[in-house]
Amino acid sequence: MSKALNIIRSTAVPLRIENIDTDQIIPARFLKATSREGFGKNLFRDWRYFNDDESEPKPDFVLNDKTYSGKILVAGKNFGCGSSREHAAWAIKDYGFDVVVSSFFADIFRSNALNNFLLPVTVSEHFLGKLFDAIAENPASEIEVNLPEQTIRLISSSGITSGEIFEINQYKKTCLLNGYDDIDYLLNIKEDIQKFESAFL
């Protein structure tokens, strides 16, 4: 299964909360596993359930509301702050999200997300507010994230209504577009590396 990202067009899940830290994203008691699979079930665990046996979901939490779904998570300012645990990115990706949109990301979370084929898209607070309002008005509203063009657009029934350009490290952009991790990237340019080395022999 390809890990590459290109153009993602999807409905979105709105999480209009600021300062979401990594312990809220994936509580520390669920960090025992070392593989990346299975973390999605514990994403926002303490916000989703009243207890650990999952028998009492909290009805007012957005992930328990079937009104909202999609591959894009729209979150409040300062997402991913707190500890540096990579498991936070694992949990979001394993749950089924390909993109997280916010007006600010913690640096370490951003790096962990990019390394795990989860695209963090930083937008202005004004545009973030427009996204939240549009989703609240119509949960079927779609967002298009175009990685090659580095644009994010809010789609209406009549077409594109508004959008912004987002920044991304160009090396990480190349990796995401091709489904490369760091080793894959080096293997892909193996011939170039060998030619460079041979020039000094």
N, C-alpha and C positions, 0 to 999 in steps of 0.2 A: 504493500500500500504506500503510495507516494506521500511524502511529508511536505512536498512543495506547496507554497501558497502563491496565488496570483491575483485573481479578482474574486472577492468574497461579497456576495449579495445575499442578504438575509434579513429576517426580522431580528429583533434584539430583545434582550432581557435587561430591564432597567434596575439598577441598584443605586438609588439616589442617597448614598451615604458617603460622607467624607472621612478621610483618615482611616481607611480600612487596612489593618495591618496583617502580616502574614500569619499570625496566630489565629486571627479570625477566619482567614482563608482556609487554613488547614491546622487545626489545633495540635499542639505538641504531642499529645498522647497517641496520635495516629502516624507518627514518623518512624515507626519500627521497621517497616518494609524498606528494601533497598532498590527494588525495581520500580519503574514508573507507572505500572499498571495498577488499577484498583483504587487510586487515590480520589477519583471523581466522586465516589459514593460518600466521601467524608468532606467534600467541599462545603465550606460554611456550616459545618456540622452543628455547632452550638446555636446557630441562628435558625437552622432548619428543623431541629427536633427538641422536644422537651427532655428527652432522655436518650441514652446510648443504644437502646434496642430498636429505635426507629418506629416504635409503636404509636408515638404521639407527635406527628409533624405539626409545626407551628403554621396555622393557616394564613397568617398575615405576612409570611416571608415570601419574597417574590419567586424563589425557585420552587415553592410549593403551589404556586398559582399557575394553573394550566392556561391562563390567558396569555402568558408570555412564553416564548420559546425562540430558538435561533442559535446561530453560531457566533453571535456578537454580544458581549457583555458590556453594557454602558454603565460606568461607575463614577462616583463622585471624586473630587479632588484629593490628591495625595494617596493614590492607590498603591498597595504593596509596601508600605512602610514597616518598620519593626525589624525583626530578625532576618537573616540572609537566607533562610531555608529555601532551597531549590524546589522542595516539595510543593510550594504554593503554586508555582507554574505547572508542575506535573498535575496537580489536582484540577486546575482550571482547564487544561488541555484534555485531560482524561474524561472530564465531564462532558466535553463536546464543543467547547468554545475554541474558535480559531483566532479571534480578535478581542482585545479589551480596549475600550475607549475611555479616556479620562483627560482631565485638563492638567494633570501632573502625576508622574510615576516616580517612585523611589528608584534610585539608580541601580541598586543591586537587583531589585525585582525586574527592572527593564532588561538587564543583561541576562538574567535567568530565563525570562520569557523568550527572548530572541534565540537563546541556545536550545530551546525546546519547541521551536516552530509555533510559538504563540506570538502574534503580532500586537505589540502595544502601540496604540495610535494616540498621540497627544494632540488635543484640539484646544481652541480658545474656550474660556469659561462661557462666553456668549453662545458659541455653537453647541457646547455641551448642554446648555440649558434648552436650546432649541430641540435637540435630540430627545431629551427627557420629556419635554412638552408634547412633542409629536407622538411619542410612544404612548404617553398617557391618554392622549386624545384618540389614538387609533393604534392598538397593539399590533395590527397587521402592517404598520409602516415598515418599509424596508430601508436598509442602509447599504450602500455600496462602498466597499473599501477596495481601491485599485492600487495594488502595490507597485506595479511597473510605473504608473504615473504619479504615485504618492498622493493620491487624492481620496478624500472621504466625502460622500454625498448622501444627503437625505432624499429619498425617492418618494414622490407623491403619485397619485393615480394619473395625474396629467404629465408626469415626467420628473426630471430633476428640479428640485426646488432651491437647494442651497448646498454649498460645500466648502471645503477648505483643503489646503495642501498641508501634508504632514512631513516631518523630518524623520530620516532613518539613516543609520550608519550604512554606507554603501557596500561595505564588505558583508554585513549581515543581510542586506537586501539581496545581494547575489546568492547567498546561502539559502535564504528562504525561497527565492524564486526557483532554485534548482533542487531543493530538498537536501542540501549539503550540510553535514556537520563539519567541524574543523578538519577532521581527517579526510572526509570525502573531498573537501575543497583542495587539499594538498595533493591528493591522488589525481584529481582532475587536471591539475597544472604540472603533473610530474615531468612531462616532456620539456616544458619551459624551464623547470628547475634544473633538469639535467643539462640542457643547452647552456644555461647560465654558468653552471659549475664547470662544464667542459671548456668554456672560454678562458678559464683561469688555470687550466692544467697545462 
